Amino acid sequence: MINNNTRLDLDDTTSSSIIKLAEGNPGALNVMMQVMKETPAIDPDNAFEGFGTLLNLDMYGIYGSRIWMLYKDVCGQDLTKTIALLRAVQMGIITDSVLDHAIDNRGDGVDVEATVASVKERLPNFGKN
């Protein structure tokens, strides 16, 4: 379910956005720093670059330790897969509730490889870094 209580607003900087989303979790902070650095190469079609990925995290209500769990437990510490799963929700390939379930259950319910392939099929420039 899309989060109606997002935390980010128009006054936020990249730094303040990361701080709000990380909830003090060092793993989440690390993932978001990578997102800001690597998204332009991984997902060149994302108009907002790394900030677009942060907005997706906020929109889907993924904060703090759950950011780390998505990256580590669901995507095997693969940033491309992490960004792809968020894009998959955005494009309607999977639902946000499927992603939530996967985060809370160590990847159960989502075929990460097939989902990444679907994203790449729809976004031919994705993951060609």
ChimeraX commands (.cxc) that place a marker at each C-alpha (Angstrom):
marker #1 position 0.00,0.00,0.00 radius 0.5
marker #1 position 1.36,3.43,-0.94 radius 0.5
marker #1 position 2.46,5.40,2.13 radius 0.5
marker #1 position 0.18,8.39,2.74 radius 0.5
marker #1 position 2.44,9.63,5.54 radius 0.5
marker #1 position 5.61,10.33,3.61 radius 0.5
marker #1 position 8.45,12.00,5.48 radius 0.5
marker #1 position 10.14,13.99,2.75 radius 0.5
marker #1 position 9.00,17.43,1.67 radius 0.5
marker #1 position 10.02,20.11,-0.80 radius 0.5
marker #1 position 12.31,21.81,1.71 radius 0.5
marker #1 position 14.48,18.72,2.22 radius 0.5
marker #1 position 18.02,18.57,0.95 radius 0.5
marker #1 position 19.63,15.30,-0.07 radius 0.5
marker #1 position 21.33,15.13,3.34 radius 0.5
marker #1 position 18.17,15.81,5.31 radius 0.5
marker #1 position 16.28,13.27,3.19 radius 0.5
marker #1 position 18.86,10.57,3.89 radius 0.5
marker #1 position 18.82,11.35,7.61 radius 0.5
marker #1 position 15.01,11.15,7.75 radius 0.5
marker #1 position 14.87,7.87,5.84 radius 0.5
marker #1 position 17.80,6.18,7.62 radius 0.5
marker #1 position 16.29,6.51,11.11 radius 0.5
marker #1 position 19.82,6.31,12.52 radius 0.5
marker #1 position 20.50,2.92,10.91 radius 0.5
marker #1 position 24.10,2.83,9.61 radius 0.5
marker #1 position 23.30,0.14,7.03 radius 0.5
marker #1 position 20.46,2.21,5.59 radius 0.5
marker #1 position 22.71,5.26,5.53 radius 0.5
marker #1 position 25.34,3.30,3.61 radius 0.5
marker #1 position 22.80,2.03,1.07 radius 0.5
marker #1 position 21.41,5.50,0.44 radius 0.5
marker #1 position 24.87,6.99,0.00 radius 0.5
marker #1 position 25.54,4.30,-2.63 radius 0.5
marker #1 position 22.17,5.06,-4.23 radius 0.5
marker #1 position 23.06,8.73,-4.60 radius 0.5
marker #1 position 26.42,7.90,-6.12 radius 0.5
marker #1 position 25.52,4.95,-8.36 radius 0.5
marker #1 position 21.93,5.51,-9.57 radius 0.5
marker #1 position 22.88,7.69,-12.56 radius 0.5
marker #1 position 24.94,4.81,-13.97 radius 0.5
marker #1 position 22.53,2.03,-12.96 radius 0.5
marker #1 position 19.26,3.74,-13.89 radius 0.5
marker #1 position 20.03,6.50,-16.41 radius 0.5
marker #1 position 16.32,6.86,-17.25 radius 0.5
marker #1 position 15.48,7.98,-13.71 radius 0.5
marker #1 position 14.82,11.70,-14.18 radius 0.5
marker #1 position 15.59,12.43,-10.52 radius 0.5
marker #1 position 18.66,10.18,-10.40 radius 0.5
marker #1 position 19.41,8.95,-6.87 radius 0.5
marker #1 position 16.85,11.24,-5.34 radius 0.5
marker #1 position 14.17,9.40,-7.32 radius 0.5
marker #1 position 15.12,6.20,-5.51 radius 0.5
marker #1 position 14.93,8.00,-2.15 radius 0.5
marker #1 position 11.46,9.26,-3.08 radius 0.5
marker #1 position 10.42,5.68,-3.90 radius 0.5
marker #1 position 11.64,4.46,-0.52 radius 0.5
marker #1 position 9.59,7.18,1.16 radius 0.5
marker #1 position 6.52,6.58,-1.01 radius 0.5
marker #1 position 6.55,2.86,-0.21 radius 0.5
marker #1 position 7.19,3.43,3.51 radius 0.5
marker #1 position 10.59,1.72,3.55 radius 0.5
marker #1 position 12.72,3.26,6.30 radius 0.5
marker #1 position 15.67,2.52,8.56 radius 0.5
marker #1 position 16.47,-1.14,9.07 radius 0.5
marker #1 position 14.00,-2.13,6.33 radius 0.5
marker #1 position 16.17,-0.32,3.76 radius 0.5
marker #1 position 19.10,-2.43,4.90 radius 0.5
marker #1 position 16.97,-5.60,4.90 radius 0.5
marker #1 position 15.85,-4.90,1.31 radius 0.5
marker #1 position 19.45,-4.43,0.20 radius 0.5
marker #1 position 21.04,-7.24,2.23 radius 0.5
marker #1 position 18.42,-9.95,2.71 radius 0.5
marker #1 position 16.28,-9.57,-0.41 radius 0.5
marker #1 position 18.86,-8.36,-2.95 radius 0.5
marker #1 position 22.03,-10.01,-1.66 radius 0.5
marker #1 position 23.82,-6.67,-1.22 radius 0.5
marker #1 position 23.37,-5.88,-4.91 radius 0.5
marker #1 position 22.50,-2.20,-5.45 radius 0.5
marker #1 position 21.29,-2.77,-9.01 radius 0.5
marker #1 position 18.77,-5.34,-7.78 radius 0.5
marker #1 position 17.67,-3.05,-4.97 radius 0.5
marker #1 position 16.99,-0.17,-7.33 radius 0.5
marker #1 position 15.33,-2.54,-9.80 radius 0.5
marker #1 position 12.85,-3.80,-7.20 radius 0.5
marker #1 position 11.86,-0.24,-6.32 radius 0.5
marker #1 position 11.45,0.53,-10.03 radius 0.5
marker #1 position 9.41,-2.66,-10.43 radius 0.5
marker #1 position 6.89,-1.37,-7.91 radius 0.5
marker #1 position 6.84,2.00,-9.65 radius 0.5
marker #1 position 6.14,0.30,-12.99 radius 0.5
marker #1 position 3.52,-2.10,-11.63 radius 0.5
marker #1 position 5.59,-5.26,-12.17 radius 0.5
marker #1 position 5.19,-6.13,-8.48 radius 0.5
marker #1 position 3.09,-4.46,-5.81 radius 0.5
marker #1 position 4.37,-2.59,-2.81 radius 0.5
marker #1 position 2.71,-5.21,-0.57 radius 0.5
marker #1 position 4.71,-7.97,-2.33 radius 0.5
marker #1 position 7.88,-5.96,-1.72 radius 0.5
marker #1 position 6.93,-5.36,1.92 radius 0.5
marker #1 position 6.37,-9.08,2.41 radius 0.5
marker #1 position 9.73,-9.87,0.80 radius 0.5
marker #1 position 11.52,-7.39,3.06 radius 0.5
marker #1 position 9.90,-8.77,6.18 radius 0.5
marker #1 position 10.49,-12.40,5.14 radius 0.5
marker #1 position 14.03,-12.49,3.71 radius 0.5
marker #1 position 12.94,-12.32,0.08 radius 0.5
marker #1 position 9.98,-14.69,0.25 radius 0.5
marker #1 position 7.35,-14.10,-2.42 radius 0.5
marker #1 position 9.45,-12.28,-4.99 radius 0.5
marker #1 position 11.60,-13.72,-7.75 radius 0.5
marker #1 position 14.31,-11.10,-7.73 radius 0.5
marker #1 position 16.03,-12.30,-10.91 radius 0.5
marker #1 position 12.79,-12.41,-12.91 radius 0.5
marker #1 position 11.74,-9.02,-11.58 radius 0.5
marker #1 position 15.08,-7.45,-12.50 radius 0.5
marker #1 position 14.78,-9.00,-15.98 radius 0.5
marker #1 position 11.32,-7.46,-16.37 radius 0.5
marker #1 position 12.64,-4.04,-15.38 radius 0.5
marker #1 position 15.51,-4.37,-17.87 radius 0.5
marker #1 position 13.06,-5.43,-20.57 radius 0.5
marker #1 position 11.03,-2.24,-20.06 radius 0.5
marker #1 position 14.05,0.00,-19.44 radius 0.5
marker #1 position 16.73,-1.15,-21.89 radius 0.5
marker #1 position 19.35,1.23,-20.43 radius 0.5
marker #1 position 18.88,-0.10,-16.89 radius 0.5
marker #1 position 21.88,-1.83,-15.37 radius 0.5
marker #1 position 24.23,-1.36,-18.29 radius 0.5
marker #1 position 26.85,0.47,-16.19 radius 0.5
marker link #1:1,2 radius 0.2
marker link #1:2,3 radius 0.2
marker link #1:3,4 radius 0.2
marker link #1:4,5 radius 0.2
marker link #1:5,6 radius 0.2
marker link #1:6,7 radius 0.2
marker link #1:7,8 radius 0.2
marker link #1:8,9 radius 0.2
marker link #1:9,10 radius 0.2
marker link #1:10,11 radius 0.2
marker link #1:11,12 radius 0.2
marker link #1:12,13 radius 0.2
marker link #1:13,14 radius 0.2
marker link #1:14,15 radius 0.2
marker link #1:15,16 radius 0.2
marker link #1:16,17 radius 0.2
marker link #1:17,18 radius 0.2
marker link #1:18,19 radius 0.2
marker link #1:19,20 radius 0.2
marker link #1:20,21 radius 0.2
marker link #1:21,22 radius 0.2
marker link #1:22,23 radius 0.2
marker link #1:23,24 radius 0.2
marker link #1:24,25 radius 0.2
marker link #1:25,26 radius 0.2
marker link #1:26,27 radius 0.2
marker link #1:27,28 radius 0.2
marker link #1:28,29 radius 0.2
marker link #1:29,30 radius 0.2
marker link #1:30,31 radius 0.2
marker link #1:31,32 radius 0.2
marker link #1:32,33 radius 0.2
marker link #1:33,34 radius 0.2
marker link #1:34,35 radius 0.2
marker link #1:35,36 radius 0.2
marker link #1:36,37 radius 0.2
marker link #1:37,38 radius 0.2
marker link #1:38,39 radius 0.2
marker link #1:39,40 radius 0.2
marker link #1:40,41 radius 0.2
marker link #1:41,42 radius 0.2
marker link #1:42,43 radius 0.2
marker link #1:43,44 radius 0.2
marker link #1:44,45 radius 0.2
marker link #1:45,46 radius 0.2
marker link #1:46,47 radius 0.2
marker link #1:47,48 radius 0.2
marker link #1:48,49 radius 0.2
marker link #1:49,50 radius 0.2
marker link #1:50,51 radius 0.2
marker link #1:51,52 radius 0.2
marker link #1:52,53 radius 0.2
marker link #1:53,54 radius 0.2
marker link #1:54,55 radius 0.2
marker link #1:55,56 radius 0.2
marker link #1:56,57 radius 0.2
marker link #1:57,58 radius 0.2
marker link #1:58,59 radius 0.2
marker link #1:59,60 radius 0.2
marker link #1:60,61 radius 0.2
marker link #1:61,62 radius 0.2
marker link #1:62,63 radius 0.2
marker link #1:63,64 radius 0.2
marker link #1:64,65 radius 0.2
marker link #1:65,66 radius 0.2
marker link #1:66,67 radius 0.2
marker link #1:67,68 radius 0.2
marker link #1:68,69 radius 0.2
marker link #1:69,70 radius 0.2
marker link #1:70,71 radius 0.2
marker link #1:71,72 radius 0.2
marker link #1:72,73 radius 0.2
marker link #1:73,74 radius 0.2
marker link #1:74,75 radius 0.2
marker link #1:75,76 radius 0.2
marker link #1:76,77 radius 0.2
marker link #1:77,78 radius 0.2
marker link #1:78,79 radius 0.2
marker link #1:79,80 radius 0.2
marker link #1:80,81 radius 0.2
marker link #1:81,82 radius 0.2
marker link #1:82,83 radius 0.2
marker link #1:83,84 radius 0.2
marker link #1:84,85 radius 0.2
marker link #1:85,86 radius 0.2
marker link #1:86,87 radius 0.2
marker link #1:87,88 radius 0.2
marker link #1:88,89 radius 0.2
marker link #1:89,90 radius 0.2
marker link #1:90,91 radius 0.2
marker link #1:91,92 radius 0.2
marker link #1:92,93 radius 0.2
marker link #1:93,94 radius 0.2
marker link #1:94,95 radius 0.2
marker link #1:95,96 radius 0.2
marker link #1:96,97 radius 0.2
marker link #1:97,98 radius 0.2
marker link #1:98,99 radius 0.2
marker link #1:99,100 radius 0.2
marker link #1:100,101 radius 0.2
marker link #1:101,102 radius 0.2
marker link #1:102,103 radius 0.2
marker link #1:103,104 radius 0.2
marker link #1:104,105 radius 0.2
marker link #1:105,106 radius 0.2
marker link #1:106,107 radius 0.2
marker link #1:107,108 radius 0.2
marker link #1:108,109 radius 0.2
marker link #1:109,110 radius 0.2
marker link #1:110,111 radius 0.2
marker link #1:111,112 radius 0.2
marker link #1:112,113 radius 0.2
marker link #1:113,114 radius 0.2
marker link #1:114,115 radius 0.2
marker link #1:115,116 radius 0.2
marker link #1:116,117 radius 0.2
marker link #1:117,118 radius 0.2
marker link #1:118,119 radius 0.2
marker link #1:119,120 radius 0.2
marker link #1:120,121 radius 0.2
marker link #1:121,122 radius 0.2
marker link #1:122,123 radius 0.2
marker link #1:123,124 radius 0.2
marker link #1:124,125 radius 0.2
marker link #1:125,126 radius 0.2
marker link #1:126,127 radius 0.2
marker link #1:127,128 radius 0.2
marker link #1:128,129 radius 0.2
view
